[in-house]
Amino acid sequence: MDNSTLPAVAEELLREIKKAFQESSHGTDTFSSRLKFIFGPSAVPALDLVDQRSVTCVRSPSGRTLYQVLGSSGKLYTCYSSCHFCTCPAFGFSVLQKSESLLCKHILAVYLSQAVGACQELAVSEEQLTNILLAEEEEEG
């Protein structure tokens, strides 16, 4: 998991969660206070998204990946863990404009799902992946 845009303390916590889960299959309960401290109000909703298995890794034959997260509102958001970006309004406002948060609940859910192995997997063709990306661009434009 390469979260090079996150502060070292956040990266270390995600590594610890992954290691603990691999060794004992414990959930993220033991880490919830640290998650709340580092990620603020995004932590609890992100944990809920992980529990609901709302994160899907969309992978094409060439290995290109993106993540789709079904938000609590029922809307599907596209997240790019490689560049630490989410298409939700909260990411644009709280993270990019105001710098109030490290990330939104959707991208945190992606990182947590990766750490505990809770991502759904969806294999798509290159054309299908392109269509997903184009649909996002049209929505934003």
N, C-alpha and C positions, 0 to 999 in steps of 0.2 A: 504494500500500500504506500504509494508515494504521494504524500500530502505536503509537498515542499513549500506550499504557500501558507501553511498553518504554522503558528508559533511552535517552537520545540516542545513546550509543555503539553500542548494539545496532541501533537504527534506521539509523544511518549505515552500519554494516557490511552490513546487508541491502540498502541502496540501492547500495552499492559492488558487491556480488555481482550484483545485477540489471543494473547498468550494464556490468560486465565481460562478463557472459554475452551481453547484447544486442550488444556490440561485437565479440566474438570467439568466441562460442559455447563458451568454455572452461567446464569444470565448476567445482565449488566447491573443487577440490584446493588451489588457491593460497590459499584462505581458511581452510583447515581449522585451522591453528594459532590464528588469531584467533577462529574459531568456538569452539574448545575453551576458549580463555581467557575469553571472555565468557559462554558458555552451559554450561561445565563438562561433566559427564558426559552431558548430553543431546545434545551435538553429533554424536558419531560414530554413535549409533543413529539420529538424525534424518537424517543423510546417507544411511545405509543405506536408510531408508524412502523417501527421494527417489529413490535409484538403482533401487529396486524398483517405482517408480511406484505407491506405496501410497496416495497422496492423491487424493481425488476431490472436486471442487467440485460440490455439488448445488445447482441453481438452478431456481427456479420462474418462471413467466411474469411475475409481478409484480416480479421482480428480487431477491427474498429469496434469500440464499445461506447455506449452511453447508458445512462440510467434513467428510468422513468419511475416517478414516485406518485402514487395516488394520494393526493392530499386529503386532509380531513374534510374539506369542502366537497370532495368528489371530483375535483379537477386533476388532470394528469399533468405533472410538471416534468420537464427534461432537465437532468443534471449531468454535468460533465466533471467527473472527479479529477480528470487529468489537468484541468485548469481551474478547478474549484469555483464552479459557476452553476447557478440554478436560474430557471426562467421565471420563477415566481416573483410577484411584486415585492414581497418582503425582502428578498435578496437585493433587488435593485434599490430599495429605499434604505433599509436598515444597515446593509453591508456596504454597498457601493457609495450611496450618497451621504449618509450620516456617519458611517464607520462606527455604529453603535454595537454591532455584533461581528463575530468572526465569520459566521455563516448562518444560513436559515435552517429551519428544522428539516427541510427536505434533503439538503446536502449532508447534514449531520446524520440523518437516517441512512443515507448511502454509506457513509464511512462506518457507522455502527453495524449495518447489515453485512458489510464486507468483513468486519472484525469477527462477527459471531457466525458467519456462514448462513445468513438468513435471506440472502437475495434469491428472488425467483430468477430463472434463466429463460431467455427467449432468443432463439436463433432466427435470424432474418436474412434475407438476401441483401446484396449490396443495394439493389434498387429500392427495397423496402426501407432500409436505413436512410437512404437519400431522401425518400418521401417523408420520413419522420422529421428529418432536418429541415426540409423545405417547408413543411407545415408549420414548424416553429417560427421560421423566418417570416412567413406570411402573417402569422398571428402578431408578431412584434412590429411589423412594418405597417 
